[in-house]
Amino acid sequence: MAKNIVPSDAKLTITQTKSTIGGKQNQRDTLRSLGLKRIGHTVVRDADPVTVGMVNTVPHLVKVEEAK
């Protein structure tokens, strides 16, 4: 579970860990905007303020790690 990620120059690996079924529409939209389509799907994004804000909106649905 992601907790209060802060903007930086790093790359983030974001993986969807839970379903959006039963979730709020804005949470579904946020995951889609991140590029996540299904459980287990992973994307790599810059840790800019926009991405960090989206990740902090759905911390219970994603796993975030620093990309290597």
Secondary structure, DSSP 8 states (H G I E B T S, - for coil): --------SSEEEEEE-S--TTS-HHHHHHHHHHT--STT-EEEEE--HHHHHHHHHSTTTEEEEE--
